[in-house]
């Protein structure tokens, strides 16, 4: 009996030691005291310095989007006859995306800080174009004065911002969030003065140059940025909700960011209500008084309508959203099939091919300064709610139908 007990204890000890050995491999959070390749000690006076590291919390406002394989492209009939987003299989790496569109209150916060910390010239360049509401034959004039600043519109999506302005906001947000993290951690965050004080749009300056912790310290979040077109489309599809258990099959291909082919909620107390804010037809923006359906003549509260299966609100309707990509009609066949993007229009598909310059007589609007926007808006019919549809506009232009949300890379794992 004693012998058996001894054998049992011995076996348990071996299993315990095996378990310990298995878990002793170095990780980002536990790199050990010496290099596994050179044997040299870390953190000696003249040695390689390896900072303590614990994964930071997710950036404010972000939702984790688990990456994977998907089919991008329009699944609807190409009524616009553009043939610029043919279906193809790609893989998108895991990333983070804003739960909602950036709202008026967020932009006013931004304006307050840059007015205090930056040049007057830059502050003025960050002001949204409120004249986007003006129409010669439409009485939208009150929105020009009230939409951005009146408290009742605080959590409505900011509009009248160009692609360039949206990128500037991403830079500022990165610096401000990391400054706040550094201050809460008891270290000197460096501050934002100088980040935008002398900055001119289009300069190569990055938030890291504005002060704060280094990338190697692990004490700063990666950059907030506009999502790529592939990321945006993948997040809008939210096909994770159609995944069958224990295999790689998906139950269906979604037309919209929700199940089914309909635009109305088929379930519960809100049965029959529209699932997005869009234009139902000529002159019909919200339904009939007394029984309003989507209830939004223009934009709507950023948390209105049910979120998709990733937890993202208004990935169809409300406002279109800027993405990183330069527009080209043949991007679907040019770009890579892992994390596809077109940063520079001139690469493999130069703008001169489109006769867009004076010598070509401006036969095309396609240049290296036009950017893609996605998602459909309060002023668009349902066709544009399909994630695969795409349109473009010059990066310094703005309308009352385009806003944006930010994204961020996921570091260290696919979890």
C-alpha positions, -999 to +999 in steps of 0.1 A: +000+000+000+029+024+009+046+015-023+015+024-043+012+057-025+049+064-033+044+056-070+013+079-071+031+108-055+061+103-078+039+103-109+021+135-097+055+151-091+066+143-126+034+157-141+039+189-120+075+193-131+065+187-168+038+213-164+063+238-150+087+231-177+060+235-204+051+269-189+087+281-185+090+292-221+096+330-224+067+353-233+063+390-239+053+395-203+079+371-189+110+373-211+133+359-184+167+374-172+188+364-202+186+362-239+176+327-252+199+333-282+230+349-269+229+340-232+236+377-223+219+391-193+191+416-197+189+450-178+226+450-168+242+484-168+255+481-204+231+453-214+199+453-235+171+469-215+139+449-214+111+468-197+084+451-176+054+446-197+017+439-191-008+442-219-025+475-216-062+478-214-081+483-246-082+519-259-112+539-249-142+533-271-128+503-290-143+469-296-121+439-304-127+425-339-114+389-342-098+385-376-101+356-401-109+346-436-138+363-454-153+371-488-151+407-496-171+424-524-206+433-533-231+404-532-259+426-546-266+434-582-242+461-594-269+487-602-243+514-604-224+494-631-191+502-615-178+466-612-152+479-587-156+454-559-158+419-573-160+391-547-127+376-536-114+357-505-090+375-482-078+373-446-080+402-422-059+402-390-076+409-357-079+446-348-099+471-328-126+494-340-147+522-325-180+510-311-197+541-327-190+569-351-171+599-337-198+622-324-202+660-321-192+660-284-160+642-293-151+667-320-159+696-296-136+681-270-109+679-297-114+715-307-112+727-271-078+710-266-062+720-298-074+756-294-055+756-261-024+736-273-020+744-310-017+773-334-047+794-344-041+783-380-044+746-371-075+752-349-092+769-378-083+740-401-100+716-378-134+733-378-160+712-396-176+727-426-210+735-413-221+749-447-225+713-459-261+716-446-269+745-469-289+739-500-303+765-523-337+749-525-339+733-490-344+749-456-316+732-437-301+765-426-307+759-388-284+728-389-256+750-400-257+769-368-270+742-343-260+707-354-224+707-342-227+727-310-263+724-296-264+700-266-293+680-281-270+669-309-240+659-287-242+622-295-250+625-332-222+617-356-199+646-365-202+655-402-186+681-425-152+667-418-128+658-446-106+627-448-076+649-439-094+663-408-103+628-397-067+617-399-056+647-378-081+637-352-066+602-351-032+617-344-045+639-317-065+611-301-034+588-300-013+614-283-040+624-258-050+589-248-013+579-243-006+611-224-035+602-200-022+567-196+013+580-188+000+604-162-022+578-145+009+555-144+028+582-126+053+590-154+057+622-175+034+620-205+053+647-224+023+667-233+007+677-266+021+711-270+041+711-302+024+681-317+001+704-337+015+738-329+037+740-360+023+711-378+011+715-414-013+690-429+005+663-448+036+664-427+052+632-417+050+639-379+037+611-357+023+611-322+055+595-309+073+627-318+050+647-296+065+632-263+054+604-240+065+568-235+085+550-261+071+521-281+096+497-265+083+506-230+049+490-237+033+519-219+017+534-249-012+522-270-007+518-308-019+546-330-056+553-336-062+555-373-088+552-400-096+516-408-086+501-441-115+494-465-110+457-459-111+461-421-142+482-424-160+458-447-150+428-426-163+445-394-195+455-410-202+420-423-198+406-387-199+371-401-189+358-367-226+356-360-231+330-387-203+307-376-214+271-370-200+252-341-167+234-343-161+239-380-153+266-406-187+267-422-209+297-420-247+295-421-253+322-447-238+352-466-252+384-452-264+412-475-264+437-447-246+438-413-275+417-398-291+384-407-317+380-434-326+399-465-349+423-449-344+459-436-368+456-407-364+440-373-382+406-374-382+400-337-396+412-303-411+445-293-394+464-321-406+440-348-412+459-380-388+488-371-360+495-395-326+483-386-307+514-400-312+550-407-315+554-445-337+570-471-365+546-481-373+564-514-377+597-530-388+622-504-392+595-476-366+599-449-384+588-418-420+576-424-453+591-414-460+613-384-476+593-356-459+561-367-424+572-376-402+542-385-365+550-385-376+583-370-345+602-383-350+629-409-312+635-409-286+618-387-295+598-355-281+591-321-249+570-324-263+542-303-296+540-322-305+507-339-292+473-328-254+467-330-241+440-353-226+407-340-192+424-332-211+450-311-206+479-336-234+504-340-245+519-373-222+500-397-250+506-421-268+540-425-267+571-404-235+584-420-210+570-445-175+566-431-141+574-444-115+546-447-078+548-454-078+536-490-071+556-521-098+547-546-091+526-577-118+506-595-094+476-598-082+474-562-100+441-558-076+425-583-045+445-574-041+444-536-028+416-514-051+389-500-038+394-465-047+427-449-054+443-483-051+481-486-042+507-512-022+534-495-009+551-526-029+554-558+002+555-580+014+521-571+006+496-600-023+518-611-012+554-618-036+583-619-024+591-654-042+560-667-074+578-659-068+610-679-076+630-649-051+659-655-055+690-677-039+672-707-065+645-704-093+669-703-105+658-669-123+628-683-121+611-648-125+621-612-099+594-601-067+609-588-043+600-560-062+624-537-096+605-538-105+583-508-130+555-503-160+559-481-184+532-471-217+523-453-245+544-466-261+574-449-294+590-438-296+604-473-289+571-492-312+544-504-308+508-491-284+497-519-256+517-503-261+499-469-245+468-483-209+466-469-194+457-503-205+489-520-180+517-522-178+553-533-151+580-533-145+617-528-115+639-527-097+638-493-101+675-486-139+675-493-167+671-468-205+666-468-234+662-444-234+625-451-199+614-442-184+609-408-158+584-395-147+560-367-112+550-357-094+517-356-062+503-340-040+472-346-041+443-322-006+435-308+009+403-296-019+378-302-050+369-322-069+358-291 
